[in-house]
């Protein structure tokens, strides 16, 4: 496994060159010739959007209740400012 990983990601002195496979190709579905990995940048955007949605709509989970109790303190997500977040230590 290690030699294959080193070859793909060029993570060894033995494989000092450009990667033979582009990230776009790696992230394609297996049925389209890729490895089926998620693009980490797209995944990060999706998860951040999900968390903002949960906070804005008061999703029913412990993390959202903590954010509202600790940072927002009964202020709507849509009315919070960057200065307010800095003031409370976010």
C-alpha positions as a printed Julia matrix, in Angstrom:
90×3 Matrix{Float64}:
   0.0    0.0     0.0
   2.77   2.46    0.93
   4.56   2.3    -2.47
   1.28   2.88   -4.31
   0.43   5.82   -2.05
   3.92   7.27   -2.51
   3.6    6.9    -6.27
   0.2    8.6    -6.41
   0.98  11.45   -4.0
   4.75  11.81   -4.63
   5.41  11.57   -0.9
   8.82   9.92   -1.07
  12.25  11.01   -2.31
  12.01   8.08   -4.7
   9.07   9.74   -6.48
  10.21  13.35   -6.89
   8.11  14.45   -9.87
   4.7   15.82  -10.68
   1.78  13.62   -9.73
   0.74  11.37  -12.6
  -2.95  11.87  -11.8
  -4.76  15.19  -11.36
  -6.9   15.83   -8.28
  -9.94  16.28  -10.55
  -9.37  12.78  -11.92
  -8.92  11.26   -8.44
 -12.18  12.85   -7.25
 -14.26  11.39  -10.07
 -16.61   8.53   -9.28
 -15.14   5.07   -9.75
 -17.59   4.39  -12.57
 -16.01   7.32  -14.45
 -12.41   6.21  -13.93
 -11.62   8.04  -10.68
 -10.96   6.83   -7.16
 -14.24   8.12   -5.76
 -12.63  10.47   -3.21
 -14.39  13.66   -2.15
 -12.79  16.96   -3.08
 -11.81  18.27    0.36
 -12.48  21.9    -0.59
 -16.02  21.11   -1.77
 -16.59  18.91    1.28
 -15.48  21.74    3.61
 -17.86  24.21    1.94
 -20.74  21.74    2.18
 -20.17  21.02    5.87
 -19.72  24.7     6.74
 -22.98  25.49    4.95
 -24.71  22.67    6.84
 -23.51  24.06   10.2
 -24.58  27.61    9.31
 -28.0   26.25    8.29
 -28.33  24.36   11.58
 -27.35  27.41   13.65
 -29.59  29.77   11.67
 -32.58  27.42   11.94
 -31.84  26.3    15.5
 -31.24  22.67   14.61
 -31.91  20.34   17.51
 -28.46  19.22   18.6
 -26.12  19.96   21.47
 -23.58  21.92   19.4
 -26.23  24.33   18.06
 -27.64  24.89   21.57
 -24.11  25.63   22.82
 -23.46  28.14   20.0
 -26.73  29.92   20.74
 -26.13  29.92   24.5
 -22.45  30.88   24.44
 -22.03  33.13   21.4
 -25.37  34.28   20.04
 -27.28  34.73   23.31
 -30.73  35.07   21.74
 -29.47  37.12   18.78
 -30.54  35.91   15.34
 -27.76  34.45   13.23
 -28.67  36.9    10.48
 -28.09  39.89   12.78
 -24.72  38.84   14.17
 -21.68  40.88   13.13
 -18.04  39.96   12.92
 -17.28  42.53   15.64
 -19.79  40.81   17.95
 -18.13  37.42   17.4
 -14.69  38.9    18.17
 -16.07  40.53   21.33
 -17.25  37.19   22.71
 -14.06  35.39   21.72
 -15.06  33.38   18.69
